[in-house]
Amino acid sequence: MKIYAIVAGFGLLLAALTMQTLRLGAEQRAHADTKAKHAEQLRDMFEAARLAEASARAEEQRRTAEVQKAADEATQAMERARADAAAADAAGQRLRDRIAALTAAGRPAAGPAAATSAGPPADATADLLALVQRRLDEAADGIARHADAARTAGAACERSYDAVRMAEP
């Protein structure tokens, strides 16, 4: 009877060890599955981070290119405005020269035998007209240069802002 008890005890111990071994094997497989899933999630996260970084760099490069393009266009616009201002200044100078020539043509020649068709008040008026015309041209040129610069800078700023805001929500 003791042998039966020992065999029965040994059988129970063997059954308990077998159960424990099976449970331990199941836990090891579950742990291996969890590790594999975790490694897969890490790979996915790293890949998503890499793609997000690449996307952010591409967007940064796009924005930088757009801002540079706006700056280049503004520089070209300023050069065109300067050329237009120089042409307008030259036209104004020709107009002033013409006024001076007309004023000089209306004055009597120097000397006692010269006819006096235009008197001193007409000469003073013509000189005043030439002076006023010259000063108005100079003021208009300065205002036009300032307006051109402000308009070009504002347009460049607006294009840069639009380029940067284009991809934002």
Secondary structure, 3 states (H helix, E strand, C coil): CHHHHHHHHHHHHHHHHHHHHHHHHHHHHHHHHHHHHHHHHHHHHHHHHHHHHHHHHHHHHHHHHHHHHHHHHHHHHHHHHHHHHHHHHHHHHHHHHHHHHHHHHHCCCCCCCCCCCCCHHHHHHHHHHHHHHHHHHHHHHHHHHHHHHHHHHHHHHHHHHHHHHCCCC
